Amino acid sequence: TADQETVNATTVTNAQLQTMIDQGVTGALAARDALRSTNGDDSHNSRTGTIGHEAAYGMSWKTLMKMMTDKYCPRNEIMKLEMEI
């Protein structure tokens, strides 16, 4: 019943509640950072990952353009645009 729930409730001050929230957020961020460091991929695209300047300069222009075209100009989108014209 509602009366039993009220009796079993614990009083929490705003400061205590904020501390619990802060601890939860800190724990969640630490878990995210740990997972991110083990994956090494911030792009959410396991196919390519994040490419730095060193990697970009280490590949041919043709390879770089192919990667950029694949990412930013998907084939099915180009086909849709061609059909609209």
N, CA, C and O atoms as a CHARMM CRD file, in Angstrom:
* protein
*
  340
    1    1 THR  N      0.84200  -1.18900   0.00000 PROA 1      0.00000
    2    1 THR  CA     0.00000   0.00000   0.00000 PROA 1      0.00000
    3    1 THR  C      0.88200   1.24500   0.00000 PROA 1      0.00000
    4    1 THR  O      2.09500   1.17100   0.19500 PROA 1      0.00000
    5    2 ALA  N      0.24900   2.37000  -0.22000 PROA 2      0.00000
    6    2 ALA  CA     0.98800   3.63300  -0.28300 PROA 2      0.00000
    7    2 ALA  C      1.61100   3.98500   1.04900 PROA 2      0.00000
    8    2 ALA  O      2.71300   4.53300   1.08200 PROA 2      0.00000
    9    3 ASP  N      0.93200   3.68500   2.16100 PROA 3      0.00000
   10    3 ASP  CA     1.46400   4.00400   3.48800 PROA 3      0.00000
   11    3 ASP  C      2.74100   3.22200   3.77000 PROA 3      0.00000
   12    3 ASP  O      3.68100   3.77000   4.34500 PROA 3      0.00000
   13    4 GLN  N      2.79300   1.95000   3.37500 PROA 4      0.00000
   14    4 GLN  CA     3.98300   1.13100   3.60800 PROA 4      0.00000
   15    4 GLN  C      5.16000   1.65300   2.78500 PROA 4      0.00000
   16    4 GLN  O      6.29600   1.64600   3.26000 PROA 4      0.00000
   17    5 GLU  N      4.90200   2.10000   1.57300 PROA 5      0.00000
   18    5 GLU  CA     5.97000   2.64500   0.74000 PROA 5      0.00000
   19    5 GLU  C      6.53000   3.91800   1.34900 PROA 5      0.00000
   20    5 GLU  O      7.73700   4.15200   1.28700 PROA 5      0.00000
   21    6 THR  N      5.68700   4.73100   1.92800 PROA 6      0.00000
   22    6 THR  CA     6.12900   5.96800   2.55900 PROA 6      0.00000
   23    6 THR  C      6.97500   5.67700   3.78000 PROA 6      0.00000
   24    6 THR  O      7.98000   6.34800   4.01400 PROA 6      0.00000
   25    7 VAL  N      6.58100   4.68300   4.56100 PROA 7      0.00000
   26    7 VAL  CA     7.31800   4.32100   5.76900 PROA 7      0.00000
   27    7 VAL  C      8.70700   3.80700   5.40900 PROA 7      0.00000
   28    7 VAL  O      9.66800   4.08300   6.12700 PROA 7      0.00000
   29    8 ASN  N      8.83100   3.06300   4.30600 PROA 8      0.00000
   30    8 ASN  CA    10.10500   2.46900   3.91000 PROA 8      0.00000
   31    8 ASN  C     10.99300   3.42800   3.11900 PROA 8      0.00000
   32    8 ASN  O     12.13100   3.08500   2.79700 PROA 8      0.00000
   33    9 ALA  N     10.49500   4.61500   2.80400 PROA 9      0.00000
   34    9 ALA  CA    11.27900   5.57400   2.02500 PROA 9      0.00000
   35    9 ALA  C     12.43200   6.11800   2.85700 PROA 9      0.00000
   36    9 ALA  O     12.32500   6.24700   4.07600 PROA 9      0.00000
   37   10 THR  N     13.53400   6.43700   2.18600 PROA 10     0.00000
   38   10 THR  CA    14.70500   7.00600   2.84200 PROA 10     0.00000
   39   10 THR  C     14.78300   8.48100   2.47700 PROA 10     0.00000
   40   10 THR  O     14.61100   8.84700   1.31500 PROA 10     0.00000
   41   11 THR  N     15.03800   9.31100   3.44700 PROA 11     0.00000
   42   11 THR  CA    15.17000  10.74400   3.20000 PROA 11     0.00000
   43   11 THR  C     16.56500  11.02800   2.65200 PROA 11     0.00000
   44   11 THR  O     17.57000  10.60200   3.22100 PROA 11     0.00000
   45   12 VAL  N     16.60700  11.75100   1.54400 PROA 12     0.00000
   46   12 VAL  CA    17.87100  12.10200   0.90700 PROA 12     0.00000
   47   12 VAL  C     17.86500  13.61100   0.67400 PROA 12     0.00000
   48   12 VAL  O     16.90700  14.15800   0.12900 PROA 12     0.00000
   49   13 THR  N     18.91500  14.26200   1.08200 PROA 13     0.00000
   50   13 THR  CA    19.01500  15.70500   0.84300 PROA 13     0.00000
   51   13 THR  C     19.43300  15.95500  -0.59800 PROA 13     0.00000
   52   13 THR  O     19.91800  15.05300  -1.28200 PROA 13     0.00000
   53   14 ASN  N     19.24500  17.16600  -1.04200 PROA 14     0.00000
   54   14 ASN  CA    19.65700  17.52100  -2.41000 PROA 14     0.00000
   55   14 ASN  C     21.15300  17.30500  -2.61200 PROA 14     0.00000
   56   14 ASN  O     21.57500  16.85200  -3.67600 PROA 14     0.00000
   57   15 ALA  N     21.94800  17.62200  -1.60800 PROA 15     0.00000
   58   15 ALA  CA    23.40100  17.43800  -1.71600 PROA 15     0.00000
   59   15 ALA  C     23.75500  15.95900  -1.84600 PROA 15     0.00000
   60   15 ALA  O     24.62700  15.59400  -2.63400 PROA 15     0.00000
   61   16 GLN  N     23.07800  15.10800  -1.06900 PROA 16     0.00000
   62   16 GLN  CA    23.34200  13.67000  -1.16100 PROA 16     0.00000
   63   16 GLN  C     22.92700  13.13700  -2.53100 PROA 16     0.00000
   64   16 GLN  O     23.63200  12.33000  -3.13700 PROA 16     0.00000
   65   17 LEU  N     21.77700  13.59800  -3.00500 PROA 17     0.00000
   66   17 LEU  CA    21.30400  13.16800  -4.31700 PROA 17     0.00000
   67   17 LEU  C     22.28100  13.60100  -5.40900 PROA 17     0.00000
   68   17 LEU  O     22.59800  12.81900  -6.30500 PROA 17     0.00000
   69   18 GLN  N     22.75400  14.83400  -5.33700 PROA 18     0.00000
   70   18 GLN  CA    23.71700  15.32600  -6.32800 PROA 18     0.00000
   71   18 GLN  C     25.00900  14.52000  -6.27500 PROA 18     0.00000
   72   18 GLN  O     25.60200  14.23700  -7.31700 PROA 18     0.00000
   73   19 THR  N     25.45200  14.14600  -5.08000 PROA 19     0.00000
   74   19 THR  CA    26.65900  13.33100  -4.93000 PROA 19     0.00000
   75   19 THR  C     26.47300  11.96900  -5.59000 PROA 19     0.00000
   76   19 THR  O     27.37500  11.48000  -6.27000 PROA 19     0.00000
   77   20 MET  N     25.30000  11.35300  -5.39200 PROA 20     0.00000
   78   20 MET  CA    25.02700  10.05000  -6.02100 PROA 20     0.00000
   79   20 MET  C     24.99800  10.17600  -7.54300 PROA 20     0.00000
   80   20 MET  O     25.51500   9.31100  -8.25000 PROA 20     0.00000
   81   21 ILE  N     24.39700  11.24600  -8.04100 PROA 21     0.00000
   82   21 ILE  CA    24.35800  11.46600  -9.49300 PROA 21     0.00000
   83   21 ILE  C     25.77000  11.65700 -10.03300 PROA 21     0.00000
   84   21 ILE  O     26.13900  11.06800 -11.04900 PROA 21     0.00000
   85   22 ASP  N     26.56000  12.48600  -9.34600 PROA 22     0.00000
   86   22 ASP  CA    27.94400  12.73000  -9.77300 PROA 22     0.00000
   87   22 ASP  C     28.75800  11.44400  -9.80500 PROA 22     0.00000
   88   22 ASP  O     29.54100  11.22300 -10.72900 PROA 22     0.00000
   89   23 GLN  N     28.57600  10.59300  -8.79500 PROA 23     0.00000
   90   23 GLN  CA    29.30300   9.32000  -8.74900 PROA 23     0.00000
   91   23 GLN  C     28.88600   8.42700  -9.91100 PROA 23     0.00000
   92   23 GLN  O     29.72800   7.76900 -10.52300 PROA 23     0.00000
   93   24 GLY  N     27.58800   8.40100 -10.21900 PROA 24     0.00000
   94   24 GLY  CA    27.10200   7.59600 -11.33800 PROA 24     0.00000
   95   24 GLY  C     27.64600   8.08100 -12.66700 PROA 24     0.00000
   96   24 GLY  O     28.05900   7.28300 -13.50900 PROA 24     0.00000
   97   25 VAL  N     27.64500   9.39600 -12.85400 PROA 25     0.00000
   98   25 VAL  CA    28.16000   9.97200 -14.10000 PROA 25     0.00000
   99   25 VAL  C     29.65800   9.71800 -14.22400 PROA 25     0.00000
  100   25 VAL  O     30.14400   9.36100 -15.29700 PROA 25     0.00000
  101   26 THR  N     30.38500   9.90200 -13.13100 PROA 26     0.00000
  102   26 THR  CA    31.83400   9.66100 -13.14100 PROA 26     0.00000
  103   26 THR  C     32.13000   8.20700 -13.49600 PROA 26     0.00000
  104   26 THR  O     33.03400   7.93100 -14.28400 PROA 26     0.00000
  105   27 GLY  N     31.37500   7.28300 -12.91900 PROA 27     0.00000
  106   27 GLY  CA    31.56100   5.86400 -13.22500 PROA 27     0.00000
  107   27 GLY  C     31.24800   5.54400 -14.67700 PROA 27     0.00000
  108   27 GLY  O     31.96700   4.78100 -15.32100 PROA 27     0.00000
  109   28 ALA  N     30.17000   6.13000 -15.19100 PROA 28     0.00000
  110   28 ALA  CA    29.79300   5.88900 -16.58400 PROA 28     0.00000
  111   28 ALA  C     30.84000   6.44500 -17.54500 PROA 28     0.00000
  112   28 ALA  O     31.17300   5.80100 -18.54000 PROA 28     0.00000
  113   29 LEU  N     31.36000   7.63200 -17.25400 PROA 29     0.00000
  114   29 LEU  CA    32.39600   8.21700 -18.11600 PROA 29     0.00000
  115   29 LEU  C     33.69000   7.41000 -18.07000 PROA 29     0.00000
  116   29 LEU  O     34.36000   7.24900 -19.09000 PROA 29     0.00000
  117   30 ALA  N     34.04100   6.90500 -16.89200 PROA 30     0.00000
  118   30 ALA  CA    35.24600   6.08000 -16.77200 PROA 30     0.00000
  119   30 ALA  C     35.09000   4.79000 -17.57100 PROA 30     0.00000
  120   30 ALA  O     36.02800   4.35200 -18.23600 PROA 30     0.00000
  121   31 ALA  N     33.90500   4.18100 -17.50600 PROA 31     0.00000
  122   31 ALA  CA    33.65600   2.95400 -18.26600 PROA 31     0.00000
  123   31 ALA  C     33.71300   3.23800 -19.76500 PROA 31     0.00000
  124   31 ALA  O     34.26000   2.44000 -20.52700 PROA 31     0.00000
  125   32 ARG  N     33.14900   4.37300 -20.19400 PROA 32     0.00000
  126   32 ARG  CA    33.18700   4.73900 -21.61100 PROA 32     0.00000
  127   32 ARG  C     34.61900   4.95300 -22.08000 PROA 32     0.00000
  128   32 ARG  O     35.00700   4.48200 -23.14900 PROA 32     0.00000
  129   33 ASP  N     35.40800   5.67300 -21.27000 PROA 33     0.00000
  130   33 ASP  CA    36.79800   5.93000 -21.64000 PROA 33     0.00000
  131   33 ASP  C     37.60800   4.64300 -21.71300 PROA 33     0.00000
  132   33 ASP  O     38.45500   4.48700 -22.59300 PROA 33     0.00000
  133   34 ALA  N     37.35000   3.72000 -20.78800 PROA 34     0.00000
  134   34 ALA  CA    38.06100   2.44000 -20.80300 PROA 34     0.00000
  135   34 ALA  C     37.70400   1.65400 -22.05600 PROA 34     0.00000
  136   34 ALA  O     38.57800   1.05600 -22.68300 PROA 34     0.00000
  137   35 LEU  N     36.43700   1.64900 -22.42200 PROA 35     0.00000
  138   35 LEU  CA    35.99800   0.93900 -23.62000 PROA 35     0.00000
  139   35 LEU  C     36.57000   1.59300 -24.87000 PROA 35     0.00000
  140   35 LEU  O     37.00400   0.90900 -25.79700 PROA 35     0.00000
  141   36 ARG  N     36.56700   2.91400 -24.88800 PROA 36     0.00000
  142   36 ARG  CA    37.08700   3.64700 -26.03800 PROA 36     0.00000
  143   36 ARG  C     38.57800   3.37700 -26.23300 PROA 36     0.00000
  144   36 ARG  O     39.03800   3.24400 -27.36600 PROA 36     0.00000
  145   37 SER  N     39.33600   3.29500 -25.13500 PROA 37     0.00000
  146   37 SER  CA    40.77400   3.06900 -25.25500 PROA 37     0.00000
  147   37 SER  C     41.08200   1.65000 -25.70500 PROA 37     0.00000
  148   37 SER  O     42.11700   1.41900 -26.33100 PROA 37     0.00000
  149   38 THR  N     40.20400   0.68500 -25.40000 PROA 38     0.00000
  150   38 THR  CA    40.45100  -0.68200 -25.86700 PROA 38     0.00000
  151   38 THR  C     40.03400  -0.85100 -27.31400 PROA 38     0.00000
  152   38 THR  O     40.61500  -1.66600 -28.03100 PROA 38     0.00000
  153   39 ASN  N     39.03000  -0.09100 -27.76000 PROA 39     0.00000
  154   39 ASN  CA    38.59100  -0.19000 -29.15000 PROA 39     0.00000
  155   39 ASN  C     39.49500   0.59200 -30.08600 PROA 39     0.00000
  156   39 ASN  O     39.77800   0.14100 -31.19600 PROA 39     0.00000
  157   40 GLY  N     39.94900   1.75600 -29.65100 PROA 40     0.00000
  158   40 GLY  CA    40.79400   2.59100 -30.48900 PROA 40     0.00000
  159   40 GLY  C     40.07600   3.15100 -31.69500 PROA 40     0.00000
  160   40 GLY  O     40.71300   3.51900 -32.68200 PROA 40     0.00000
  161   41 ASP  N     38.75300   3.22200 -31.62900 PROA 41     0.00000
  162   41 ASP  CA    37.97000   3.65800 -32.77500 PROA 41     0.00000
  163   41 ASP  C     36.87100   4.58600 -32.29000 PROA 41     0.00000
  164   41 ASP  O     35.88600   4.13300 -31.70700 PROA 41     0.00000
  165   42 ASP  N     37.03300   5.88100 -32.52500 PROA 42     0.00000
  166   42 ASP  CA    36.03400   6.84900 -32.08900 PROA 42     0.00000
  167   42 ASP  C     35.00400   7.15700 -33.16500 PROA 42     0.00000
  168   42 ASP  O     34.07200   7.92000 -32.91200 PROA 42     0.00000
  169   43 SER  N     35.14100   6.59900 -34.33100 PROA 43     0.00000
  170   43 SER  CA    34.28900   7.01100 -35.43200 PROA 43     0.00000
  171   43 SER  C     32.95700   6.28100 -35.47000 PROA 43     0.00000
  172   43 SER  O     32.07900   6.67800 -36.23600 PROA 43     0.00000
  173   44 HSD  N     32.77200   5.26200 -34.70000 PROA 44     0.00000
  174   44 HSD  CA    31.57300   4.42100 -34.72500 PROA 44     0.00000
  175   44 HSD  C     31.41500   3.75000 -36.08400 PROA 44     0.00000
  176   44 HSD  O     30.30800   3.37500 -36.47000 PROA 44     0.00000
  177   45 ASN  N     32.47800   3.60600 -36.77900 PROA 45     0.00000
  178   45 ASN  CA    32.47800   2.95000 -38.07500 PROA 45     0.00000
  179   45 ASN  C     33.68900   2.02900 -38.07200 PROA 45     0.00000
  180   45 ASN  O     34.80400   2.46000 -38.36800 PROA 45     0.00000
  181   46 SER  N     33.47300   0.77600 -37.74300 PROA 46     0.00000
  182   46 SER  CA    34.59200  -0.14100 -37.55500 PROA 46     0.00000
  183   46 SER  C     35.35100  -0.41400 -38.85100 PROA 46     0.00000
  184   46 SER  O     36.44700  -0.97200 -38.81700 PROA 46     0.00000
  185   47 ARG  N     34.78300  -0.03000 -39.98300 PROA 47     0.00000
  186   47 ARG  CA    35.43200  -0.28400 -41.26000 PROA 47     0.00000
  187   47 ARG  C     36.64600   0.60600 -41.47500 PROA 47     0.00000
  188   47 ARG  O     37.67000   0.13700 -41.97300 PROA 47     0.00000
  189   48 THR  N     36.55400   1.88800 -41.10800 PROA 48     0.00000
  190   48 THR  CA    37.65400   2.79300 -41.40900 PROA 48     0.00000
  191   48 THR  C     38.36200   3.31300 -40.17700 PROA 48     0.00000
  192   48 THR  O     39.59000   3.40200 -40.17300 PROA 48     0.00000
  193   49 GLY  N     37.62800   3.65900 -39.12800 PROA 49     0.00000
  194   49 GLY  CA    38.24100   4.23800 -37.94100 PROA 49     0.00000
  195   49 GLY  C     38.65100   5.67400 -38.19100 PROA 49     0.00000
  196   49 GLY  O     38.36100   6.23400 -39.24800 PROA 49     0.00000
  197   50 THR  N     39.31300   6.25800 -37.23700 PROA 50     0.00000
  198   50 THR  CA    39.79200   7.62600 -37.36300 PROA 50     0.00000
  199   50 THR  C     41.15100   7.60600 -38.04200 PROA 50     0.00000
  200   50 THR  O     42.05600   6.88800 -37.61700 PROA 50     0.00000
  201   51 ILE  N     41.28800   8.38900 -39.08600 PROA 51     0.00000
  202   51 ILE  CA    42.54100   8.41500 -39.84300 PROA 51     0.00000
  203   51 ILE  C     43.24400   9.73300 -39.55800 PROA 51     0.00000
  204   51 ILE  O     42.67700  10.80200 -39.78500 PROA 51     0.00000
  205   52 GLY  N     44.45700   9.66400 -39.07100 PROA 52     0.00000
  206   52 GLY  CA    45.23100  10.86100 -38.77400 PROA 52     0.00000
  207   52 GLY  C     46.02700  11.32100 -39.97800 PROA 52     0.00000
  208   52 GLY  O     46.00300  10.68900 -41.03400 PROA 52     0.00000
  209   53 HSD  N     46.73600  12.43400 -39.80700 PROA 53     0.00000
  210   53 HSD  CA    47.54400  12.98700 -40.89800 PROA 53     0.00000
  211   53 HSD  C     48.60400  11.99800 -41.36600 PROA 53     0.00000
  212   53 HSD  O     48.85000  11.86300 -42.56500 PROA 53     0.00000
  213   54 GLU  N     49.22800  11.31000 -40.41900 PROA 54     0.00000
  214   54 GLU  CA    50.29900  10.38000 -40.79000 PROA 54     0.00000
  215   54 GLU  C     49.77400   9.29000 -41.71600 PROA 54     0.00000
  216   54 GLU  O     50.42400   8.94300 -42.70200 PROA 54     0.00000
  217   55 ALA  N     48.60500   8.75200 -41.40100 PROA 55     0.00000
  218   55 ALA  CA    48.03800   7.69200 -42.23000 PROA 55     0.00000
  219   55 ALA  C     47.61400   8.24000 -43.58600 PROA 55     0.00000
  220   55 ALA  O     47.80500   7.58500 -44.61100 PROA 55     0.00000
  221   56 ALA  N     47.04300   9.43600 -43.59500 PROA 56     0.00000
  222   56 ALA  CA    46.59900  10.02400 -44.85900 PROA 56     0.00000
  223   56 ALA  C     47.78200  10.30100 -45.77500 PROA 56     0.00000
  224   56 ALA  O     47.69900  10.05500 -46.97800 PROA 56     0.00000
  225   57 TYR  N     48.87700  10.80900 -45.22800 PROA 57     0.00000
  226   57 TYR  CA    50.05200  11.09200 -46.04700 PROA 57     0.00000
  227   57 TYR  C     50.75400   9.81300 -46.48900 PROA 57     0.00000
  228   57 TYR  O     51.49500   9.82100 -47.47100 PROA 57     0.00000
  229   58 GLY  N     50.52700   8.72500 -45.77800 PROA 58     0.00000
  230   58 GLY  CA    51.17800   7.46400 -46.09900 PROA 58     0.00000
  231   58 GLY  C     50.47200   6.67800 -47.18300 PROA 58     0.00000
  232   58 GLY  O     50.95300   5.61600 -47.57800 PROA 58     0.00000
  233   59 MET  N     49.32700   7.17600 -47.68300 PROA 59     0.00000
  234   59 MET  CA    48.60100   6.44100 -48.71900 PROA 59     0.00000
  235   59 MET  C     48.57200   7.25700 -50.00400 PROA 59     0.00000
  236   59 MET  O     48.81200   8.46500 -50.00800 PROA 59     0.00000
  237   60 SER  N     48.27500   6.57300 -51.07000 PROA 60     0.00000
  238   60 SER  CA    48.23300   7.26400 -52.36200 PROA 60     0.00000
  239   60 SER  C     46.99700   8.16100 -52.43700 PROA 60     0.00000
  240   60 SER  O     46.02200   7.96900 -51.71000 PROA 60     0.00000
  241   61 TRP  N     47.06400   9.13600 -53.32800 PROA 61     0.00000
  242   61 TRP  CA    45.94400  10.05000 -53.52700 PROA 61     0.00000
  243   61 TRP  C     44.70600   9.27400 -53.96700 PROA 61     0.00000
  244   61 TRP  O     43.59600   9.56600 -53.52200 PROA 61     0.00000
  245   62 LYS  N     44.89500   8.29600 -54.83200 PROA 62     0.00000
  246   62 LYS  CA    43.78100   7.49700 -55.34200 PROA 62     0.00000
  247   62 LYS  C     43.09000   6.75300 -54.19700 PROA 62     0.00000
  248   62 LYS  O     41.86100   6.70700 -54.14200 PROA 62     0.00000
  249   63 THR  N     43.86600   6.17500 -53.29200 PROA 63     0.00000
  250   63 THR  CA    43.30100   5.45200 -52.15200 PROA 63     0.00000
  251   63 THR  C     42.54400   6.40200 -51.23300 PROA 63     0.00000
  252   63 THR  O     41.44300   6.08800 -50.77900 PROA 63     0.00000
  253   64 LEU  N     43.13100   7.56000 -50.95900 PROA 64     0.00000
  254   64 LEU  CA    42.47500   8.54800 -50.10500 PROA 64     0.00000
  255   64 LEU  C     41.15700   9.00700 -50.72500 PROA 64     0.00000
  256   64 LEU  O     40.14300   9.09000 -50.03200 PROA 64     0.00000
  257   65 MET  N     41.16300   9.30400 -52.01300 PROA 65     0.00000
  258   65 MET  CA    39.93600   9.74800 -52.68100 PROA 65     0.00000
  259   65 MET  C     38.87500   8.65000 -52.67900 PROA 65     0.00000
  260   65 MET  O     37.68600   8.93800 -52.53600 PROA 65     0.00000
  261   66 LYS  N     39.29800   7.39400 -52.83700 PROA 66     0.00000
  262   66 LYS  CA    38.34000   6.27900 -52.79500 PROA 66     0.00000
  263   66 LYS  C     37.70500   6.18900 -51.42000 PROA 66     0.00000
  264   66 LYS  O     36.49200   6.00800 -51.30900 PROA 66     0.00000
  265   67 MET  N     38.51500   6.31400 -50.36200 PROA 67     0.00000
  266   67 MET  CA    37.97300   6.26200 -49.00200 PROA 67     0.00000
  267   67 MET  C     37.00600   7.41500 -48.76100 PROA 67     0.00000
  268   67 MET  O     35.94900   7.22300 -48.16000 PROA 67     0.00000
  269   68 MET  N     37.35900   8.61000 -49.22600 PROA 68     0.00000
  270   68 MET  CA    36.47900   9.76500 -49.03700 PROA 68     0.00000
  271   68 MET  C     35.18900   9.60900 -49.83500 PROA 68     0.00000
  272   68 MET  O     34.11000   9.94700 -49.34800 PROA 68     0.00000
  273   69 THR  N     35.29600   9.09900 -51.05500 PROA 69     0.00000
  274   69 THR  CA    34.11300   8.88700 -51.88100 PROA 69     0.00000
  275   69 THR  C     33.20000   7.84800 -51.25300 PROA 69     0.00000
  276   69 THR  O     31.98400   8.03300 -51.21300 PROA 69     0.00000
  277   70 ASP  N     33.77700   6.75000 -50.76000 PROA 70     0.00000
  278   70 ASP  CA    32.97400   5.70800 -50.11800 PROA 70     0.00000
  279   70 ASP  C     32.24000   6.24500 -48.89600 PROA 70     0.00000
  280   70 ASP  O     31.09300   5.87700 -48.64200 PROA 70     0.00000
  281   71 LYS  N     32.90200   7.11500 -48.14200 PROA 71     0.00000
  282   71 LYS  CA    32.29800   7.64000 -46.91400 PROA 71     0.00000
  283   71 LYS  C     31.26200   8.71600 -47.20000 PROA 71     0.00000
  284   71 LYS  O     30.16600   8.68100 -46.63900 PROA 71     0.00000
  285   72 TYR  N     31.59000   9.67200 -48.06300 PROA 72     0.00000
  286   72 TYR  CA    30.73600  10.84100 -48.23900 PROA 72     0.00000
  287   72 TYR  C     29.83800  10.79700 -49.46900 PROA 72     0.00000
  288   72 TYR  O     28.93300  11.62300 -49.59000 PROA 72     0.00000
  289   73 CYS  N     30.06100   9.86600 -50.37700 PROA 73     0.00000
  290   73 CYS  CA    29.23600   9.75300 -51.58300 PROA 73     0.00000
  291   73 CYS  C     28.83900   8.29500 -51.78200 PROA 73     0.00000
  292   73 CYS  O     29.32400   7.64500 -52.70800 PROA 73     0.00000
  293   74 PRO  N     27.96600   7.77400 -50.92800 PROA 74     0.00000
  294   74 PRO  CA    27.57800   6.36400 -51.06700 PROA 74     0.00000
  295   74 PRO  C     26.97300   6.10100 -52.44400 PROA 74     0.00000
  296   74 PRO  O     26.24300   6.93200 -52.98400 PROA 74     0.00000
  297   75 ARG  N     27.28400   4.94800 -52.99300 PROA 75     0.00000
  298   75 ARG  CA    26.87700   4.59200 -54.35100 PROA 75     0.00000
  299   75 ARG  C     25.35900   4.68600 -54.52900 PROA 75     0.00000
  300   75 ARG  O     24.89200   5.20400 -55.54400 PROA 75     0.00000
  301   76 ASN  N     24.58300   4.19300 -53.55500 PROA 76     0.00000
  302   76 ASN  CA    23.13000   4.21600 -53.72000 PROA 76     0.00000
  303   76 ASN  C     22.58400   5.64400 -53.73000 PROA 76     0.00000
  304   76 ASN  O     21.57500   5.90100 -54.38500 PROA 76     0.00000
  305   77 GLU  N     23.22300   6.57900 -53.02100 PROA 77     0.00000
  306   77 GLU  CA    22.79400   7.97600 -53.04000 PROA 77     0.00000
  307   77 GLU  C     23.08200   8.60800 -54.39800 PROA 77     0.00000
  308   77 GLU  O     22.27100   9.38800 -54.89700 PROA 77     0.00000
  309   78 ILE  N     24.21000   8.28800 -54.99400 PROA 78     0.00000
  310   78 ILE  CA    24.55100   8.82300 -56.31600 PROA 78     0.00000
  311   78 ILE  C     23.56700   8.29700 -57.34900 PROA 78     0.00000
  312   78 ILE  O     23.13300   9.04100 -58.22900 PROA 78     0.00000
  313   79 MET  N     23.21000   7.01500 -57.24900 PROA 79     0.00000
  314   79 MET  CA    22.24400   6.43900 -58.17900 PROA 79     0.00000
  315   79 MET  C     20.89600   7.14700 -58.05300 PROA 79     0.00000
  316   79 MET  O     20.24800   7.41000 -59.06600 PROA 79     0.00000
  317   80 LYS  N     20.46000   7.46100 -56.82500 PROA 80     0.00000
  318   80 LYS  CA    19.20100   8.17400 -56.62300 PROA 80     0.00000
  319   80 LYS  C     19.25800   9.54400 -57.27700 PROA 80     0.00000
  320   80 LYS  O     18.30100   9.96700 -57.92600 PROA 80     0.00000
  321   81 LEU  N     20.38400  10.24300 -57.10700 PROA 81     0.00000
  322   81 LEU  CA    20.53400  11.56500 -57.70600 PROA 81     0.00000
  323   81 LEU  C     20.52100  11.48900 -59.22700 PROA 81     0.00000
  324   81 LEU  O     19.92600  12.34200 -59.88500 PROA 81     0.00000
  325   82 GLU  N     21.17400  10.47200 -59.78900 PROA 82     0.00000
  326   82 GLU  CA    21.19500  10.31900 -61.23900 PROA 82     0.00000
  327   82 GLU  C     19.79800  10.04800 -61.77100 PROA 82     0.00000
  328   82 GLU  O     19.43700  10.53900 -62.84100 PROA 82     0.00000
  329   83 MET  N     19.00500   9.27200 -61.03600 PROA 83     0.00000
  330   83 MET  CA    17.63600   8.97600 -61.46400 PROA 83     0.00000
  331   83 MET  C     16.76000  10.22100 -61.41500 PROA 83     0.00000
  332   83 MET  O     15.87100  10.38600 -62.25000 PROA 83     0.00000
  333   84 GLU  N     17.00400  11.09800 -60.44400 PROA 84     0.00000
  334   84 GLU  CA    16.21500  12.31900 -60.33000 PROA 84     0.00000
  335   84 GLU  C     16.50700  13.28700 -61.46600 PROA 84     0.00000
  336   84 GLU  O     15.63400  14.06100 -61.86000 PROA 84     0.00000
  337   85 ILE  N     17.71100  13.25300 -61.99000 PROA 85     0.00000
  338   85 ILE  CA    18.08900  14.16600 -63.08200 PROA 85     0.00000
  339   85 ILE  C     17.48500  13.63700 -64.34100 PROA 85     0.00000
  340   85 ILE  O     17.65800  14.23000 -65.40600 PROA 85     0.00000
